[in-house]
């Protein structure tokens, strides 16, 4: 996880210092999912966030596993 965080920060720094780079919108969301919560039940929340904020990168925190990520990706229509 620290490696991914470092990569994101380094990428952001490189993009910010390059005058030819396009703006990149990064959104961070603490999902706070639990094994007892149905992540799919919040699909409309994820879609609304993506439609409203139009992020290029979404940083998701406190997911319970890959199925949560897949559910969110499907909900917002990303690959």
N, CA, C and O of each residue as an XYZ file, in Angstrom:
316
protein
N       0.827     -1.186      0.000
C       0.000      0.000      0.000
C       0.870      1.248      0.000
O       0.558      2.215     -0.694
N       1.964      1.243      0.772
C       2.859      2.394      0.785
C       3.482      2.625     -0.579
O       3.707      3.767     -0.979
N       3.759      1.547     -1.289
C       4.338      1.661     -2.630
C       3.348      2.342     -3.572
O       3.730      3.205     -4.363
N       2.069      1.950     -3.485
C       1.040      2.561     -4.330
C       0.885      4.038     -3.992
O       0.767      4.872     -4.891
N       0.883      4.362     -2.719
C       0.764      5.761     -2.298
C       1.933      6.576     -2.833
O       1.740      7.685     -3.332
N       3.139      6.038     -2.733
C       4.320      6.736     -3.245
C       4.240      6.941     -4.747
O       4.609      7.997     -5.261
N       3.757      5.926     -5.444
C       3.607      6.031     -6.896
C       2.602      7.118     -7.270
O       2.849      7.904     -8.184
N       1.474      7.163     -6.567
C       0.476      8.197     -6.835
C       1.030      9.585     -6.559
O       0.819     10.506     -7.349
N       1.731      9.744     -5.456
C       2.304     11.045     -5.123
C       3.358     11.464     -6.143
O       3.391     12.619     -6.569
N       4.209     10.534     -6.530
C       5.245     10.843     -7.509
C       4.620     11.210     -8.852
O       5.070     12.147     -9.512
N       3.588     10.477     -9.256
C       2.915     10.771    -10.521
C       2.262     12.143    -10.475
O       2.342     12.913    -11.433
N       1.621     12.439     -9.361
C       0.988     13.738     -9.205
C       1.991     14.864     -9.247
O       1.731     15.913     -9.837
N       3.145     14.655     -8.622
C       4.195     15.672     -8.616
C       4.719     15.906    -10.028
O       4.906     17.049    -10.445
N       4.952     14.827    -10.759
C       5.439     14.963    -12.135
C       4.426     15.691    -13.012
O       4.794     16.549    -13.814
N       3.171     15.350    -12.859
C       2.143     16.013    -13.660
C       2.018     17.486    -13.294
O       1.814     18.332    -14.165
N       2.141     17.789    -12.014
C       1.993     19.173    -11.553
C       3.144     20.048    -12.018
O       2.967     21.251    -12.204
N       4.327     19.460    -12.209
C       5.487     20.251    -12.590
C       5.657     20.349    -14.106
O       6.485     21.132    -14.572
N       4.915     19.594    -14.872
C       5.018     19.609    -16.322
C       3.953     20.560    -16.868
O       2.757     20.294    -16.749
N       4.389     21.658    -17.462
C       3.438     22.664    -17.947
C       2.603     22.158    -19.118
O       1.583     22.761    -19.452
N       3.016     21.067    -19.741
C       2.266     20.523    -20.858
C       1.256     19.472    -20.420
O       0.451     19.008    -21.227
N       1.295     19.099    -19.163
C       0.401     18.055    -18.663
C      -1.011     18.599    -18.484
O      -1.209     19.757    -18.117
N      -1.978     17.741    -18.750
C      -3.375     18.107    -18.528
C      -3.688     18.037    -17.043
O      -3.002     17.347    -16.289
N      -4.717     18.746    -16.627
C      -5.154     18.670    -15.239
C      -5.667     17.268    -14.953
O      -6.319     16.654    -15.797
N      -5.373     16.766    -13.770
C      -5.834     15.454    -13.334
C      -6.628     15.653    -12.052
O      -6.129     16.234    -11.087
N      -7.851     15.175    -12.046
C      -8.688     15.296    -10.851
C      -8.637     13.976    -10.082
O      -9.011     12.925    -10.603
N      -8.168     14.050     -8.835
C      -8.072     12.882     -7.963
C      -9.098     13.040     -6.850
O      -9.143     14.066     -6.172
N      -9.912     12.022     -6.672
C     -10.924     12.024     -5.617
C     -10.604     10.901     -4.644
O     -10.355      9.767     -5.054
N     -10.612     11.218     -3.359
C     -10.391     10.219     -2.316
C     -11.690     10.036     -1.547
O     -12.352     11.007     -1.182
N     -12.052      8.764     -1.303
C     -13.304      8.487     -0.606
C     -13.078      7.350      0.373
O     -12.661      6.259     -0.016
N     -13.355      7.608      1.644
C     -13.298      6.580      2.671
C     -14.635      5.853      2.652
O     -15.621      6.319      3.223
N     -14.650      4.718      1.995
C     -15.875      3.946      1.813
C     -16.394      3.408      3.146
O     -17.603      3.321      3.357
N     -15.474      3.047      4.042
C     -15.825      2.485      5.354
C     -16.760      1.297      5.219
O     -17.730      1.162      5.965
N     -16.454      0.439      4.256
C     -17.273     -0.754      4.055
C     -16.997     -1.754      5.167
O     -15.909     -1.773      5.744
N     -17.964     -2.563      5.455
C     -17.783     -3.624      6.439
C     -18.324     -4.912      5.846
O     -19.103     -4.880      4.893
N     -17.918     -6.043      6.402
C     -18.442     -7.313      5.865
C     -19.961     -7.400      5.963
O     -20.581     -8.204      5.266
N     -20.559     -6.589      6.812
C     -22.002     -6.646      7.009
C     -22.767     -5.701      6.074
O     -23.993     -5.755      5.985
N     -22.031     -4.851      5.393
C     -22.665     -3.867      4.516
C     -22.612     -4.358      3.075
O     -21.605     -4.912      2.636
N     -23.681     -4.156      2.359
C     -23.712     -4.509      0.951
C     -23.181     -3.333      0.140
O     -23.866     -2.320     -0.006
N     -21.966     -3.461     -0.389
C     -21.380     -2.393     -1.190
C     -22.236     -2.126     -2.422
O     -22.367     -0.980     -2.851
N     -22.812     -3.167     -2.986
C     -23.663     -2.987     -4.168
C     -24.897     -2.140     -3.874
O     -25.430     -1.487     -4.770
N     -25.346     -2.149     -2.637
C     -26.528     -1.359     -2.279
C     -26.262      0.138     -2.413
O     -27.196      0.936     -2.494
N     -24.981      0.514     -2.437
C     -24.617      1.922     -2.558
C     -24.196      2.286     -3.980
O     -23.570      3.326     -4.188
N     -24.524      1.460     -4.944
C     -24.104      1.682     -6.329
C     -24.530      3.064     -6.830
O     -23.782      3.713     -7.562
N     -25.710      3.511     -6.446
C     -26.168      4.832     -6.913
C     -25.306      5.949     -6.326
O     -25.116      6.982     -6.969
N     -24.776      5.754     -5.102
C     -23.874      6.749     -4.501
C     -22.585      6.867     -5.308
O     -22.101      7.972     -5.555
N     -22.031      5.729     -5.718
C     -20.780      5.737     -6.483
C     -21.001      6.394     -7.845
O     -20.177      7.186     -8.304
N     -22.119      6.059     -8.483
C     -22.425      6.629     -9.797
C     -22.612      8.140     -9.687
O     -22.128      8.890    -10.534
N     -23.311      8.585     -8.648
C     -23.538     10.022     -8.455
C     -22.213     10.751     -8.229
O     -22.005     11.839     -8.767
N     -21.315     10.155     -7.435
C     -20.003     10.752     -7.192
C     -19.234     10.892     -8.497
O     -18.677     11.953     -8.779
N     -19.199      9.831     -9.295
C     -18.456      9.864    -10.557
C     -19.067     10.868    -11.536
O     -18.341     11.593    -12.215
N     -20.385     10.910    -11.608
C     -21.050     11.841    -12.522
C     -20.870     13.293    -12.079
O     -20.689     14.179    -12.914
N     -20.920     13.534    -10.777
C     -20.828     14.894    -10.248
C     -19.406     15.438    -10.296
O     -19.187     16.580    -10.699
N     -18.431     14.609     -9.878
C     -17.047     15.080     -9.746
C     -16.183     14.817    -10.975
O     -15.154     15.470    -11.149
N     -16.574     13.883    -11.823
C     -15.807     13.508    -13.026
C     -14.318     13.315    -12.734
O     -13.480     13.976    -13.348
N     -13.979     12.417    -11.803
C     -12.568     12.227    -11.472
C     -11.822     11.426    -12.538
O     -12.405     10.620    -13.263
N     -10.508     11.677    -12.608
C      -9.630     10.864    -13.446
C      -9.094      9.678    -12.649
O      -8.853      8.603    -13.199
N      -8.913      9.889    -11.351
C      -8.396      8.874    -10.438
C      -9.278      8.874     -9.199
O      -9.621      9.935     -8.677
N      -9.648      7.684     -8.724
C     -10.409      7.568     -7.482
C      -9.586      6.719     -6.519
O      -9.202      5.593     -6.837
N      -9.321      7.274     -5.337
C      -8.609      6.556     -4.287
C      -9.656      6.090     -3.292
O     -10.301      6.906     -2.634
N      -9.827      4.777     -3.179
C     -10.833      4.213     -2.284
C     -10.147      3.651     -1.046
O      -9.165      2.916     -1.140
N     -10.680      4.008      0.108
C     -10.083      3.619      1.382
C     -11.084      2.764      2.162
O     -12.290      3.007      2.112
N     -10.580      1.772      2.875
C     -11.343      0.891      3.759
C     -12.334      0.005      3.018
O     -13.494     -0.110      3.414
N     -11.877     -0.610      1.959
C     -12.689     -1.612      1.287
C     -12.390     -2.968      1.914
O     -11.357     -3.144      2.560
N     -13.284     -3.913      1.725
C     -13.071     -5.230      2.322
C     -12.488     -6.244      1.348
O     -12.216     -7.379      1.739
N     -12.290     -5.863      0.082
C     -11.671     -6.789     -0.860
C     -11.967     -6.436     -2.296
O     -12.651     -5.456     -2.591
N     -11.441     -7.252     -3.180
C     -11.587     -7.036     -4.621
C     -13.049     -7.013     -5.071
O     -13.381     -6.233     -5.964
N     -13.936     -7.825     -4.499
C     -15.341     -7.736     -4.912
C     -15.932     -6.338     -4.713
O     -16.751     -5.889     -5.515
N     -15.517     -5.651     -3.641
C     -15.985     -4.274     -3.425
C     -15.514     -3.364     -4.552
O     -16.286     -2.562     -5.078
N     -14.250     -3.493     -4.916
C     -13.696     -2.667     -5.987
C     -14.438     -2.935     -7.295
O     -14.813     -2.006     -8.010
N     -14.643     -4.203     -7.592
C     -15.342     -4.568     -8.827
C     -16.768     -4.009     -8.847
O     -17.237     -3.554     -9.890
N     -17.456     -4.040     -7.705
C     -18.816     -3.515     -7.631
C     -18.833     -2.013     -7.900
O     -19.725     -1.513     -8.585
N     -17.851     -1.296     -7.363
C     -17.778      0.150     -7.553
C     -17.425      0.485     -9.001
O     -18.021      1.382     -9.598
N     -16.460     -0.234     -9.560
C     -16.064     -0.012    -10.957
C     -17.258     -0.251    -11.883
O     -17.489      0.516    -12.817
N     -18.005     -1.306    -11.622
C     -19.186     -1.587    -12.449
C     -20.226     -0.493    -12.291
O     -20.853     -0.083    -13.269
N     -20.415     -0.019    -11.068
C     -21.425      1.007    -10.803
C     -21.125      2.317    -11.518
O     -22.040      2.999    -11.980
N     -19.846      2.670    -11.610
C     -19.507      3.958    -12.251
C     -19.197      3.808    -13.737
O     -19.001      4.803    -14.435
N     -19.152      2.562    -14.222
C     -18.957      2.338    -15.642
C     -17.523      2.419    -16.110
O     -17.274      2.645    -17.295
N     -16.570      2.238    -15.208
C     -15.151      2.245    -15.603
C     -14.724      0.829    -15.946
O     -15.383     -0.144    -15.578
N     -13.599      0.732    -16.664
C     -13.057     -0.581    -17.019
C     -12.207     -1.117    -15.897
O     -11.661     -2.215    -16.006
